[in-house]
């Protein structure tokens, strides 16, 4: 999920549950999150632009 969030949605925040995620798993998730770049695919860019328009309207 961390990889897809970065690659598809260009997210910049990662939240992990300390109650449900052990340290080794958390480290793997963070590593993947930090090493994954936004894909820049047009369909993903369009979705992000839609979100930006909604945010501006708030």
Steps between C-alpha positions, in 0.01 A plus 500: 500500500780743579647446156167548322423812703827662394501372143136569416394783731827681576425495873753652737369374834522147636318387811563167671330345800747424777247253642474300178843541337819354643828689460639282222184531292486875562859537378421308180189710435685828560787390275261420214311825558816711487647320200187521286447795268182634346441329167379815331249305293236724346208322667659555840574864423135555406383352830737722697379807309141412591599484866678836477187661354291365786752625755496850348122509525508436875 
